[in-house]
Each structure stands twice: as C-alpha cells, then as structure tokens.
Amino acid sequence: MAWRDSAAERKKVLRRETFKTSRLLDFCSERELTKQIGHGPDLWPLVILKELVDNALDAAEEVGTAPVIGIEVGAGAITITDNGPGIPAETVAGMLDFSVRVSSREAYVSPTRGAQGNALKTIVAMAFALDGTTGETVIESRGVTHKIIFRVDHVRNEPRIDHVRTSSDVKTGTRVTVHWPGCASSKLDGARPRFLQMADDFGWLNPHLSLSLDWKDANRLALKASDPAWTKWQPQDPTSAHWYDPPRLRRLIGAYIARDEDCGREPRTVREFIIEFRGLSGSAKQKAILDEIGGARMSLPDLFGSGDDVNMAAITRLLEVMKRQSRPVKSKDLGIIGRDHFAAKFGAAGADLRSFKYKHNFGADDMPDVIETAFGWRPRGKHRRIITGINWSPAIGNPFRSLGSFGESLDHILAIQRSGPDEPITFVLHLARPRIEYTDHGKTAVSFARDDDHDRGGDE
C-alpha cells in the first residue's frame, strides 16, 4: 500500500529563518581562497614565494639595506628569511584580524611591489584550506616567535586563530615558515620547476638582490647581487599628487582619518596631509594651496565631510591645486634595471651576447612609466624562457595579455616574431608604473596601452 501524506502534513509551511553567514568564510575553502588569490591551489607555492619575497625586498629597501633572502623548501614547509628590520608584533596581530585589511601599501598610489593588503592573510589560510582541519604558520621577528594555528568555527563559518608567542633567536630580519600539509605534497612537488624559475626571476629584476634557495636540503640557487648599491623608487619615497585621481585621493584621505580615530590621535590638518606629497614640503607651497582652497586651519575630516556625505567637490579641488603647485615625476626617476645587469644575466644563462638586445622606453610624466625589454639567443638552449614583471616583481604567468591599442598579447607578439615555445631564446619584459590597471580580481592580468605622444627615447 502506497504511503501518503496526511492532510495536516500537506498544510505544514516551512517558516524560513534569515541566517547570517560571515564573509570571513572567503578564507576558509579552496574555492573561495582561489577567488581571493586569483590562482588555484597548484600555484599556491608560487604565491607564497612571490608575496613573501616581495615583502622582504620592500622591507630591506625601506631601511636602505641591500636585500639578502634565503629560501628553504622541505617535505612539509616553505621558509623564507630576510635581513630587513623585522615585522613588528602589532603588525602580526593586526594581520590576524580577518575582518579588515592591514597594509602600508593599499591606499597609496606608487610603484611598489605589493598593494593588495591581504597577502599574509591568504598565506596563513592556505594550509588550512588544503588540509581541511588545521593550518600552521610561524613568523619569527624581533626576538619573538608567533605560532599561528588557523582553524574554523564550523557553526559560524569563521576563522578561529590561536596566536601563541614565545621567544626566538631571530633578532634581525624576519623568518616566515608556512607548514605545507602532507595531503597536498604532490602540489608542492609539482610546483618545483616554476618555483625555482620564479625565485631566479627575482634576481633578473633586482640587481641588488642576493638570494639562495635550498630544495629538500640540496642547494638549487645561489644568486649574488650584481649591484648592491642599485636603487629605484623606494617604498618610503613620497607619492606624487599627479598619480591620483579624485576617487583614489578620497580613499587615501579616508584611510588617514580612520587611522587617526583608531589610534586616538587628534585629527590631522589638511596642511599635515599636504606635507606627505612629493614637492609640497615647502611652507610657501603649502600656504598657496591652503589659501586657494580656504583651508588654513581646516582639519582633514572637515575637508572630507561625513562618511555618508563625502565632499567630493572639495577633494577634487584640493587635488587640482596640489597638482598645479607640484611638478610631475619624470619617468626616469622611477629607476631602471639597466643594460649592464641584463647583459650579465644573459651571459650567465648561456646567451650569445652578439644576439643580446636591450631597450627601455619612458612614458609621459603625468603618469610616468618605464618599460624595459631584453632579448638573447641561447645556442645550447632547448626551450623559450620568458620573464615578465611589474614593479620589480616577477609575475605568476603572463600578465601582459593586452598590449597597445590593438589588444595583442605578449604571446601573440612573440609568435609573430617566430619566437615560439621551442625556440631557445630568453625574453624579458618589465613595467614600472605608479598605477597599474588590472583586468581581474586576482590581479593576474594588466591592461596597458601607451599613448602615441609618449616619449620613445631609450637605449637599444
């Protein structure tokens, strides 16, 4: 006899509740973390390498030290050590608040390596996303070991972080160890060829870098700086008003106001804000700007307006006057990697230096940029090698998928030049620019078009 619902059962109604799901779940699964990072788990070893070496390079440059970086990859860990000033304990603590971004880059417009604001957060979450139960990262700096255990509250779908502090023998620099789960060991092993190449790529784009890499106790790379005194635009250099548009200046002003509130600091004045920009530290220029906008004694919050009623007209006016009172930064001031360094790298890689070609191009100064390219034929090579980078950091994959007004990709241009994957050539393309326009959330592709009136002067 067939079972049937009673009339009473058929009349029952599901009363749906409204549930809240934390957005912090974005860091708790492979799928969501892949959206945050822009790369799948097979490439996460490269993401760890790129983000931690970027941070190490920036940290050393900020204190005027030629960077020395050590990388060790074992069966269950990736460890990166640098000679910078060390990560402060409060920065580590702030990084573990997954509800906010903690970054000294994100709100500024400048040619720095990292501006994402959540790189360390994603790295801390990676091991958990791969393991599904727990993940461990250890940061040692300034005599303190920060052992960070990442777990998840499966009721609220939120990260649960255990942060244990003990003493460390690391007094100078920072040592970061990401424990890689055994269940994902094949991903680490599979990433080895590209991991080694990306580590080497850092040496191609940074003449002042010394770097060593050991993979499972065998030394694979030992790079020596070709020019320890080499310099470029530094992370601590003031940014230029010419690099901002009104929305980006609004973001920066808002970030300053929020930080002052969080730190219990008196609101800074518009004058104090202006001083932070290149070419505006002189009192005469500050006075001229303040007089023109009527902001002699104005605080930054008074200029900005309220959180729900931003005074964009005042912000736009301030930016216009700041630009008028300062000179644009010349493209050459961003710095170049240079012919000599590339020639040395090509020679060491087995290129026939008679085939070596190098060129740099400077863009317009209102939004300066430098494009450097280098080419060489390796008689004993078997495959093509392409090194691409943005702001002195190698890319994971090819970010130049649309070049110029016709939208050609770098791969398409090389194919036209008969430089296919099996051709034994090395080609380098590097872009330095204060403002990079990415085409996707993961910042894996950049759209870059140069105006015809840009200065094409360079070295061929």
TIDRENBA-701625 format. One record per residue: y, x, z of N, C-alpha, C in turn. Coordinates in steps of 0.02 Angstrom, whole numbers, plus 50000, padded with zeros to 5 digits. Example, Ala and Ser with C-alpha at 12.3 -4.5 7.8 and 13.67 -1.06 7.14 Angstrom:
<pts>
497165066050390497755061550390498355066050390/498885064250354499475068450357500025064550394/
</pts>
This chain:
<pts>
499405004250000500005000050000500625004450000/501105003249955501705007449948502165006450008/502455012150029502925011950085503615009850061/503935005350097504595003050078505075003450137/505725005050119506235004850171506334997750194/506464996950259506644990450285507354988750263/507534982450268508214980450250508724983950294/508554984950358509024988350404509124995550384/508584998850363508635005850343509075006550281/508995001750235509385002150173510125001150184/510304997850239511004996550254511345002250292/510955007050314511245012650351511715016650307/512255018950336512765022850300512835029650331/512845034950290512965041650315513705042550329/513875043950391514565045050409514695052550405/514985054750351515075061950340515615064750387/515465070450417515945074050458516315079150414/516905080850434517285086050400517165092650436/516845097250402516675103750433517165109050410/517295113750454517705119550436517245125550425/517345128950369516965135050353517455140850348/517345145850387517795151650388517805155250322/518395157150299518455161250239518195168250250/518085170050314517815176650328517095177350303/516795171750285516125172050255516135176050190/516735177050160516785180850098516525187950106/516485190350168516255197150179515515197450200/515165191850200514515191550232513915190750186/514025190450121513455189850074513585194150013/513045195949979513105200049918513545196549867/513445190049858513825186449806514565186449821/514755184649883515455184249900515785191049903/515415195949929515695202749933515785205749864/515345203949818515425206249749516075203649719/516265197449736516895194749712517485198649741/517435200449804517965204249836518045211249805/517485214449790517495221349767517595221949692/517305217149655517335217549582516745221149551/516265223149592515665226649568515055224149607/514485224049572513865221849603513565227149649/513055225349688512755229949737512505236449709/512285236549645512035242749615512585248049612/513215245849612513775250549607514115251649674/513865248649728514205249449792514215256649817/513705260749803513785267849822514405271149790/514555269249727515145271949694515785269249725/515765262949747516355260049780516495263749845/515975265149884516055268849946516365275749932/516095279149882516345285749863517085285349843/517245280849799517925280349772518425278749827/518285273649867518775271549917518875276749972/518335279849995518405284650049518725291150025/518565293349965518885299449939519615298049923/519775292149896520475290349886520865290849951/520595287850004520925288050069521005295250094/520485299350084520515306250107521045310250070/521095309250005521595312749965522305310749987/522415304249994523075301950016523255304650085/522775304650130522915306950199523115314250199/522765318450161522925325650159523615326650128/523755322950074524405323850041524985321750086/524875316750127525415314350170525645319650220/525205324350237525395329650284525465336350248/525485336250182525605342350143525045347250144/524425344950149523835349250151523425348550087/523205354150059522755353750001522105350750025/521875345249994521285341750020520635345650012/520245345550065519565348350065519105342850089/518635340850046518225334950059517485336850053/517095334750102516375335850100516015329150096/515505328850053515115322750043514385324350054/514045320350095513335321150108512995314450098/512465314550057512065308450047511365309950069/511125306150119510445306850143510035300750124/509435300350152508995294750136509295288150161/509685288450214509945282150242510675282250259/511075286550228511785286750246512195290350193/512825288350188513325291850148513875293950196/514005300450199514505303150245515045306850206/515675305450221516235308750188516705311350241/516865317850237517275321250287517885324150252/518475323650285519075326350255519455330550306/519995333750283520405338150325521095335250336/521165328650333521805325450343521995324950416/522495320850432522735320250501522285316050545/521805312550517521355308350556521605301150561/521135296450562521315289350567521465287650640/522045284850655522195282850724521725277350748/521595277250813521155272150842521405265150829/522075264250830522345257450820522235255150748/522205259850700522075257950631521355255550623/520895258950656520195256750654520135249750684/520455248650742520425242050773520715236650728/521285238150696521595233350651521165231750591/520795236850567520365235950509519805230950524/519615230250587519065225850605519275218650615/519915217150605520145210250605520075207650534/519555203950521519405201850453519825195950430/520275193550473520715188050453521355190550420/521475197150421522095199850392521935206150352/522405208150310522365214550276522745219650318/522485225550324522835230950358522895236750309/523505238050286523605242950234524315245750237/524385252250223525045255250216525235255750142/524875252450098524985252850026525155246149994/524835240850019524805234549982525485231449965/525975231850010526615228449999527105232749958/526965239249952527425243649916527235244049842/527725245649801527595247049731527705254549721/527165258149709527215265349700526575267949668/526585273849638525995276549605525505279749656/525185275649696524695278149744523995276049723/523505279349753522825278149731522565271249751/522705269049811522425262849834522965257949856/522905251749836523405246749857523075240049870/522425240149884522055233849890522105230849960/522085235050011522185232550079521555230250114/520975230050079520365227850113519765232350098/519895238450074519345242850053518885244450111/519165246550169518735248350226518365242250253/518675236450249518335230350271517715229050229/517775229750164517195228450121516655233650132/516845239950145516355245150157515965243850221/516315241750274515985240250337515495234450328/515645229850283515215223950273514635225250226/514655230550187514145231650135513435232050163/513345236250214512675237250240512375230750265/512785226550297512535220050320512335215750260/512765215450209512615211250152511965213250118/511815219750119511195222150088510595220850134/510685221850199510135221250247510015213950267/510565210150274510495203150293510465201950368/510415207250407510355206450480510905210150517/510995216550499511505220550533511725226250487/512315228950500512565234650462512945239250509/512895245650497513205250450542513635255450504/514235256550528514695261650502514975265450562/515045272050554515305276250607515915280050581/516475279450616517085282950599517255287750656/517305294150641517475299150692518135302350675/518595302350722519265304850710519635305850775/520035311150779520465312450837520085312350903/519465315050900519065315550960518715309250982/518725304050941518415297650959517905295650905/517315293450928516825290450884516865282850889/516965279650831516985272350828516335270050795/515875267450835515255264750807515355257250796/515295255250734515455248350715514815244950690/514595239950727514005236050708514235229350682/514055227850621514255221650587513675216650590/513795210950622513315205550622513685199050603/513315193650600513615187250581513405181850629/513895177850650513755171650687513565166450635/512925164650631512685160250578512865152950590/513105151350650513355144550662514035143750630/514485148550644515165148150618515265152050553/514735155650531514785159750470515385164450473/515445167950528515975172750537515685179550557/516025185050537515805191550560515845192150636/515365195650664515375197450735515325205050739/515845208050763515895215350762515815218150832/515345222850840515295226750901515625233550887/516125235150926516505241350917516435245550980/516045250850975515905255051034516245261751024/516635263951073516985270251069516665275351117/516535281351090516305286951130516675293151107/516555298851139516895305051120516575307951056/516965311951020516735315050958516975322250955/516595326450920516815333350910517285334050850/517435328450815517895328550759518605327950785/518955333550788519645333550813520155333550756/519965336550700520405336850642520085333150584/520475329050549520195325450493519805319350516/519425316550469519035310550481518345311350450/517835308950485517155308650458516925301450460/516755298750402516525291850397515805291850373/515365288550410514655288050391514475280650382/514275278950322514045272250307513285272350305/512965268950351512235268850354511975264050301/511575266850255511325263050198510625260450215/510515253850212509875251050234509295253250189/508715254250221508125256350184507905251450132/508025244950143507815239950094508195240550029/508755244150029509155245049968509155252249944/508655256149965508635263249947508605264349872/508295259649836508245260449763508935260049730/509375256049759510065255649732510435262249742/510335265449800510655271849812510375277149765/509715277449758509405282349713509615281049641/509655274649622509835272949553510555274849536/510985275049587511695276649575511815284149572/511315288149585511415295449592511765298649533/511555297649470511895301149414512635299449410/512805293049417513515291049412513895293149475/513565293249532513875295549594514085302849587/513635307049561513795314149552514355315049502/514345311049448514865311849398515545309649424/515555304149462516195301749489516485306849538/516055309749580516295314949626516605320749587/516285322649532516545327949490517195325849456/517245319449437517845316849405518465317749449/518375317049515518945318149560519245325149550/518815330049538519055336849527519435337549462/519255333649411519615333849347520325331149354/520415326249399521065322849404521495325349461/521245330049501521605332549560521545340149564/522015343849535521975351149534521965354349603/522215350949654522255353949721521645352549764/521135349249736520565346849775519995352049775/519725353349835519095356849843518595351749870/518005351449840517525346249857516815348949852/516415347349901515695349049899515295342649908/514705342549876514265336749881513545338949888/513225336749942512515337949953512155331349946/511625331249906511225325249898510525326749925/510365323749982509715324750015509575332150024/510075335450056510025342550077510065347550020/510175345349959510255350049903510975349749880/511295355549874511985355649851512025354149777/512415349149759512475347049690513165348649660/513675349049702514335350649677514685355249727/515065359949700515485364249741516115365749701/516605361249706517215361849667517745365549706/518075370249673518625373949703519285371749670/519795371149710520445369149684520695374249633/520915371949575521205376549526521925378349544/522255373849583522945375049603523065371449670/522915374749727523015371549792523725369249805/524215372249770524915370549781525155364949734/524715362249692524905357049645525175350949681/525695347949654525995342049684526125336649631/526215330749655526375324949614526805320349657/526905314249634527255309349676526815307949737/527095308949797526705308549858526725301549888/526215299749927526215293049959526815291850004/527075297350034527635296550081528315296750047/528345297849981528975297849946529265290849942/529925290049952530225283349949530105280049882/530015273549883529925269949820530605268449789/530595266549726531215265249690531325257749682/531945255549690532105248449679531935246249608/531955250849561531825249249491531095247349479/530655248749526529945247149518529765240149541/530255236649571530115230049599530405224649555/530105218749558530405212649534530525208249595/530885202549588531035198549648530425196449689/529875194149658529305192249700529015198149740/528995204049709528725209849745529195212149801/529855211549789530315213349843530275208249899/530185201949882530085196749934529475198449976/528935200549944528315202349981528445208050029/528815213150006528955218950049529405216950108/529935213150095530375211050149529995206850200/529585202250176529185198150221528715202250264/528415207450233527955211850271528325215550326/528935217950312529335221350363529505216550420/529715210550403529895205650454529305203950499/528725202850467528125201150506527915206850551/527965213050527527775218750569528245219450628/528895218550617529375218950672529215213650725/529045207650703528875202250750528235204050789/527725206550753527095208150786527165213750836/527625218450822527715224150867528235222850921/528525216850923529035215350972529675219250962/529815221250900530395225250883530975220750864/531575222950879532165219250857532165219050780/532355213450751532345213050677532775218650647/532505222050597532905227250566533445224250522/533965228050512534525225650471534395226950398/534795223650356534745224850284534895232250270/535375235150307535535242150297534915246550310/534555245150365533965249150380533435248450325/533395242650295532925241550240533125245550179/533765245450163534015248950103533875256450107/533945259250166533845266450175533165268750152/532665264350153531975266150136531885267750062/532385266250020532295266949948532595273449921/532275275949869532495282149837533205281349810/533625286249827534305286349802534795282049840/534575278849895535015274349932535095276450005/534985282750019535045285050089535775286850107/536205287650057536905289350070537295283350097/537725284550145538095279150177538565275650128/538845279250080539315276250032538965270949989/538355272549966537975267649925537765261749968/537555263050029537365257550073537955252750083/538545255650095539135251550106539305247450044/539245250649986539405247049924538925241149914/538295242149929537805236649921537945231149970/538045232950033538165227950085538805224050073/539325227550050539955224150035539855219049979/539465220849929539385216449871538985210249888/538495210949933538085205049949538325201650013/538845204450044539095201550106538615202250163/538285208050169537765208950219537895214650267/538525215950284538695221750325538325221750391/538255216150424537915215850488537315211050486/537085209750426536545204850417535865207850435/535455203850469534775205850483534335204150423/533755207350418533305205950362533055198750363/532885195850422532695188750422533245184050399/533875185850415534425181550392534485181550316/534365187350286534375187650213533785183850183/533215184550214532585181950187532565174350188/532825171350241532755164250250532145162750293/531945156550297531365154750337530725155250296/530175154950332529535155750298529395150450245/529655144350256529535139050208530135137750163/530665141650170531265140750129531565147650115/531205151650074531415158450060532035158350015/532515162550032533135162849993533045167849935/532715165549882532565169849826533205172049790/533715167949792534345169849759534635176049794/534615176249861534875182049897534455188249886/533795187349884533345193049872533445195849802/533515191349753533625193549684534295197149677/534805194549711535465197749709535435204649740/535095205349797535035211849830534685216849783/534155214649750533795219149705534245221449647/534615216849619535065218649563535565223949584/535855223149643536355227849666536035234549684/535455234449715535105240749731534945244649667/534745241249616534595244649553535225247649523/535775243949527536395246449499536655252549535/536515253049600536765258549640536285264549643/535735264149607535255269749607535025271249537/534795277249527534555279349461533795278249456/533565276449397532835275849388532505282649397/531885282549418531485288649424531245290649355/531335296949338531095299349273530335299849273/530035298349217529305298549212529025305349231/529375310749212529125317349226529085318649301/529485314949342529475316049414528845313249447/528455309249411527825306949439527325312649445/527415317749401526965323449402526425322849349/526195328449324525645328549276525085333049301/524485331549278523905335749295523965342349258/524115342049193524295348049156523765351249113/524005354549061523575357949012523125363249044/523415367449087523035373049114522425370749154/522515365649195521955363149234521415360249190/521615356149141521115353249097520765358549055/521135363449032520805368848993520285372349034/520435373649098519945376949142519335372549152/519435366049161518875361449171518445360949108/518765360549050518385360248988517985366548977/518295372248991517935378548982517335378949028/517405376949091516855377149138516305372249119/516485366849082515995361849061515645363748996/515795369648969515465371948908515785369848843/516415367848846516755365848784516975371948744/516975371248679517255376348635518025375448638/518365380148669519085379248680519485379248615/519185381248560519535380648496519615373248477/519185368948506519235361748492519655358048544/519855361648596520205358448651520895356048630/521055349748647521705346848633521945343148696/522595343848709522895340548767523565337648746/523715331848774524365328748760524575324548820/525225324648834525485319848883526075316248852/526145309948872526695305648849527065302748908/527735303048905528145300048957528395293248933/528385288248978528625281648962529365280948980/529615274848972530315273448988530415273949063/531015276049083531145277449154531235271249197/531395265449166531475259449208530805257549241/530255258849206529595258249236529195264349212/529285270049246529025276349220528265276449219/527995280049172527285281349172527135287849135/526565290549148526325296549115525615295249091/525495296349027524825295949000524625303048980/524045305249004523785311748985523095310848953/522995314248898522345314248864522125321348851/521475322448852521195329048837520525327948802/520385332548756519775331948715519465338848705/518815338948702518465345148686517755343848663/517515348248618516835347848592516395352748630/515815350348653515335354548690514745356048645/514695362048617514175363548569513465362448595/513365363448659512685362748687512595356048722/513075351648717513015345148749512575340448709/512355335248744511915330348712512235323348709/512695322048754512985315348757513735315748769/514065310348752514785309748763514925308948838/515475311948860515695310848928516425308548927/516545302848958517225300048962517445299949034/518035302549048518325302449115518965298449111/518985292849146519585288649147519835288149219/520495287849226520775287449293521455284149293/521625281249350522275278249361522555281049426/523155283749423523485286649481523035291549518/522755296249480522375301949505521725299949540/521465294149522520825291849549520385289749492/519765292349487519325290449432519115283149438/519005280049381518825273049379518065272249380/517835266649407517135264749402517065260949337/516795264149286516785260949221517425262449183/517535258649131518125259649088518635254149101/519205255749134519705250649148520155249149089/520135253449037520595252748980520255248648925/520215242148936519875237748889520355234548840/521005235748850521505233048804522095237848803/522155241548747522685246548741523155244548684/523795244448699524285243248647524335235948627/524765234648579524915227748559524345224448521/523855228448495523315225548456522695224248498/522695226448562522165224748608521525228748599/521555234548566520955238548558520735241448625/520085241848635519825245048695519745252548683/519695256348736519575263448729518925264848691/518405261048707517765262048672517835260848597/518235255748578518325254248507518695259948472/519205262548506519595268048476519165274148467/518735275748516518295281548509517785280448453/517545274348447517065272948393517385274048325/518015271948317518365273148254518425280548239/518515284548291518575291848284517895295248278/517365291348271516685293848265516485298048326/516695295648383516515298948446516075294148486/515475292848459515015288148489514665291148550/514245287148583513915289348645513485295548637/513235296948577512805302848568513175309048543/513835308448537514225314248516514375318748577/514275325348571514365329848628515105331748639/515495326648655516205327848668516375325648739/516915328348765517205325948828517905323448813/518065317548840518725314648829518995312248896/519625313848910519955311848972520555307548956/520625301948991521215297748985521445296049056/522065297949072522335296649139523015293549134/523125288349175523755284749177524045285149247/524665287249253525025287049317525605282249308/525665277349353526175272149346526285268749413/526905267149431527025263849495526725256849499/526735253249443526505246349443525955245549391/525365243749415524795242849371524625235449365/524575233049304524405226049293523655225449279/523295222649327522575221749319522425214849290/521865214349255521685208149222521175204149260/520905206849315520395203249352520485204449427/520155200149467520225200349540519975206949568/519445209549539519155215749565519515222049543/520055221249504520455226949481520025232049444/519595229449400519165233849361519425235049291/519935231149270520205231949202520955231449205/521285235949169522015236049169522265234549098/522775230549094523095229049030523715233349025/523755237348973524315242048968524555242448897/525185240448886525505240948821526135244948829/526255249648782526855253748784527345251248731/527975250748751528485248648703528605254148652/528805252048592528915256948538529495261548553/529965259448596530545263648609530435268448666/529815269048691529675273948743529725281048716/529915285448761529945292448743529245295048727/529155297648667528495300048647528445307648653/528935310648685528905317848693528315319948735/527995325448718527415327748756527175334348730/526595336248755526295342648739525645341348701/525605343948641524985342848602524615349448594/
</pts>
